[in-house]
Each structure stands twice: as structure tokens, then as C-alpha cells.
């Protein structure tokens, strides 16, 4: 009989691994633009650092996820962690911002491997009956790291860019050490029979990729939120400027584990569908106004939907994915999600500049409104094709 125990030692080890991953990443990402400006780059060039990383990760994720299935999640985690340590040390000695922008594209490939392999490995640890709940709790490791890492990174950066890169490299080596001691390999090198009896060993989980376009439609708005809600607050005289992101983080921390449990108990699709509605409403509230009241109301509504949507979506998708294809499936999910965030963070700047904040967030709300009918249509199409 399979145990439904969720909080095992291996679960907490992976939470520690993920916390370290994002502690390292979110020390680098907010400070790299400042360093690019310091070495002669423009504001546009500094914004390309995160954009290149995001798109490189998104486009390579299906490949790196499939490699995790073929060679083992543990091997990919070790290799990616060591590569990220090398990139951190490389950034320390590079004095040309153009070289940094080239390097971050390669960085993004290994970053996607790290994310796909860790998600696949964590899924293998979770009891199927509590999968969304487990992913929800695991996701809190990311939220916790993102809450402290930028402040720590900026504090270290004031002591010097080289020190920041050295600390990042040390954290990446810690990640490699944790991955080295993980249980098992997760390696699947031979084609196996899928649930419908066919051999499945291709590069892409195209069924997951098709349905996951719904994530692109709503993560576009999230890209705009992360990049421009502080500017929106400032334009309306709201203090503190970070009030939206702070309220959003609090809502996600409080609701994600409980919501994941609801998905496990009552059905992932039943919970995911209202999440898409809440995401659209939350973005719509931003289009109505940027006062403190509107910002907080939007953060609460959007946070309820956005914080719950990912774990229950993963729980729903993984019901139809064989164990040896989880890396490829997470690669497809990551490709859609990160492409949406990257497109939103870059496009919203143009929209705000030419049409204003309200119109830009209104367009984001309109795109997110398409996520629900697209998901229902694509889901039916995929089920008929299986």
C-alpha cells in the first residue's frame, strides 16, 4: 500500500535545495542591471539580462526536461548546479556587458534544466493523492527565498560585485552537494509503455505543451505585475511602492497550501477553472485604478488565483503523464509559463509608455480572459487525440 505521507526527510531536502537555488538567483537578478550600468551598458541593455535569461530558459526547457528523463534528474541537477557556479565566477571577471548578455543566454539553458529536473524529482517524491498540496508547500521555498534574496543581494553588492558573484558560486556549489546526495537517479533510458500502450520517448510532451498555452495567456499579466506595479504605485503617489508585491506574496503564502489540498480532494480542474477567473478579475482591478485600495484589492484577488493555479494545474497534467516523461512535461510547462512572463515584462513597458497603465493592464486582463476558453477547448482536443 502506497504511503500518503507528505513531509518526509527527502521532501525537506528538496525544499532546502530549491530555497538555495532561488536565494542564489534572486541575489543576482536584481543586482546584475546595476552592474551592467556600472560597466557602460544602457538601461535597455540592463533589462535584456533578465529577458535573455527568461527566453533562453523557456525555449530550451522542453529539451532540458527531456534530457532529465533520459539521463536522470540527479545528474542534471548536479551538472546544472556546477555550471551555474562557473557562470557566477565568469560574471565576476567579465568587464564587457555584451559578453555578459551572451553568457546569460547559455546560463538560461542550464537554469531550465535545473527547474525541470527539480520539479520532476519532487513530483516523484509526492504521494499522488496529495500532489498539488505537496507542490504548493514546496513552492513556499521559492517564495521565502524571493522574499529575502534581493535585500541580501543588494547588501552584498554594496561591498562589491565580485563578492556577490563569489557568494552566488558558493551557493551553487552547495546546491551541487545537495544534489549529489539525493536518493536515486531517476534515470529512464529505455522507451517504456505508456498508459495507452504506445512507446513514448520523443523530445516533446506536445499534449502538455498545447494545453499549457493557457499558462502563457495568464502569466503575461504576471510579467507586467512584477515589473511595473511599483512604478504604477509611484505614479499614483502610493507608498510603499512595493505594496502590491508584498500583499501578493502574503496572499500566496497563506493560501497556496490549503488550495492545493482542495485540488487533491475535489478535483484539479474544478479548482483550476475558478483560478483563471480570479486572475482575470485581479488584472481587471488594476485597469480600474492604481490607488492603494485598488492595488491591495487586485493583489488579493490575483494572488488567490495565481498562487493556486500552478500547483493544481501541475496536479491535473501529471495525471496523464508517465513517470519517465515528467521532465519533458515540466519542460513544456516551463516553456509556456516563462515565455508568458518574459513577453509580459517586455511588452507591458511599451504599452504603458504609449497607452498608459490602465490600458496596459486592461490588455493583460483581456489576454488572461482567453485562458479559460482556451484551456477547456485544448483540454477536450487533447483528450480526444489520446
Secondary structure, 3 states (H helix, E strand, C coil): CCCCCCCCHHHHHHHHHHHHHHHHHHHHHHHHHHHHHHCCCCHHHHHHHHHHHHHHHHHHHHHHHHHHHHHCHHHHHHHHHHHHHHHHHHHHHCCCHHHHHHHHHHHHHHHHHHHHHHHHHHHHHCCHHHHHHHHHHHHHHHHHHHHHHHHHHHHHHCCCHHHHHHHHHHHHHHHHHHHHCCCCCCCCCCCCECCCCCECCCCCCHHHHHHCHHHHHHHHHHHHHHHHHHHHHHHCCCCCCCHHHHHHHHHHHHHHHHHHHHHHHHCHHHHHHHHHHHHHHHHHHHHHCCCHHHHHHHHHHHHHHHHHHHHHHHHHHHCCCCHHHHHHHHHHHHHHHHHHHHHHHHHHHHHHHHHCHHHHHHHHHHHHHHHHHHHHHHHHHHHHHC
